[in-house]
Amino acid sequence: MYQTKSPEEISWTQKNPATSLRLINQLNIPKDSAIIDVGGGDSKLVDFLLDDGHTNITVLDISAHALALAK
């Protein structure tokens, strides 16, 4: 999917993952708590979490192409 479509053409891509961010923030976890984005691919969630000061984030995906895009 990531090799043939742009992020705008993939239905699950969000410019601002507001719901996920809200749920994570409601947990009131320390900024160095481990967070894993399973199936994260080329998600922007990690960018928003880093901008918010989180420091221990892992993105897991089976698509090497999606992870390459995220880098």
PyMOL commands that set and color helices and strands:
alter all, ss='L'
color gray80, all
select helices_A, chain A and resi 7-9+18-26+45-51+64-70
alter helices_A, ss='H'
color red, helices_A
select strands_A, chain A and resi 35-38+57-60
alter strands_A, ss='S'
color yellow, strands_A
deselect
rebuild
show_as cartoon
